Amino acid sequence: MGLFTPLYNLPNHVPEKQRMYQNDARNIIFRGPRGRLYVGGFTALFAIGMIGTTYGSFQLVKGKD
């Protein structure tokens, strides 16, 4: 038994994960274990960015009082 045998002599879990993803009826971005967290975080950051951009654009168009 070599030094690196525990690193490459592992069971293959790809077929199990493939079945998990392919047998799920949900949208592909929600199929992962933390999909809802990732999509929610992205949506929140995107919304904050869009609100900031819109506010800045209106301030530039409005000009100084």
C-alpha positions as CSV (number, residue, x, y, z in Angstrom):
1,M,0.0,0.0,0.0
2,G,1.5,3.3,-1.1
3,L,1.5,6.6,0.5
4,F,-1.0,8.1,-1.9
5,T,-3.4,5.1,-2.2
6,P,-6.1,6.7,0.0
7,L,-6.2,9.7,-2.3
8,Y,-6.9,7.8,-5.5
9,N,-8.4,4.5,-4.4
10,L,-11.8,5.9,-3.6
11,P,-15.3,4.6,-4.5
12,N,-16.9,6.2,-7.6
13,H,-19.9,8.3,-6.5
14,V,-20.6,9.8,-10.0
15,P,-23.5,7.4,-11.0
16,E,-25.3,8.1,-7.7
17,K,-25.0,11.9,-8.1
18,Q,-26.0,11.6,-11.8
19,R,-29.1,9.8,-10.8
20,M,-29.9,12.4,-8.2
21,Y,-29.6,15.2,-10.7
22,Q,-31.4,13.5,-13.5
23,N,-34.4,12.1,-11.5
24,D,-35.2,15.5,-10.0
25,A,-38.1,17.4,-11.5
26,R,-37.0,20.8,-10.2
27,N,-35.2,23.4,-12.3
28,I,-31.5,22.7,-12.8
29,I,-30.3,25.6,-10.6
30,F,-32.3,24.3,-7.6
31,R,-31.2,20.7,-7.8
32,G,-28.0,21.0,-5.9
33,P,-27.8,20.7,-2.1
34,R,-27.4,24.5,-1.7
35,G,-29.1,25.7,-4.9
36,R,-31.7,27.8,-3.3
37,L,-29.0,29.6,-1.2
38,Y,-26.9,30.4,-4.2
39,V,-29.8,31.7,-6.3
40,G,-31.2,33.7,-3.4
41,G,-27.8,35.3,-2.6
42,F,-27.2,36.1,-6.3
43,T,-30.7,37.6,-6.6
44,A,-30.2,39.8,-3.5
45,L,-26.9,41.1,-4.7
46,F,-28.1,41.7,-8.2
47,A,-31.2,43.6,-6.9
48,I,-29.0,45.8,-4.6
49,G,-26.6,46.5,-7.5
50,M,-29.5,47.4,-9.8
51,I,-31.1,49.7,-7.2
52,G,-27.7,51.4,-6.7
53,T,-27.2,51.9,-10.4
54,T,-30.7,53.2,-11.0
55,Y,-30.3,55.6,-8.1
56,G,-26.9,56.9,-9.3
57,S,-28.2,57.3,-12.8
58,F,-31.2,59.4,-11.6
59,Q,-28.9,61.5,-9.5
60,L,-26.7,62.2,-12.6
61,V,-29.6,63.0,-14.7
62,K,-31.2,65.2,-12.1
63,G,-28.0,67.2,-11.6
64,K,-27.3,69.7,-8.8
65,D,-30.2,71.6,-7.2
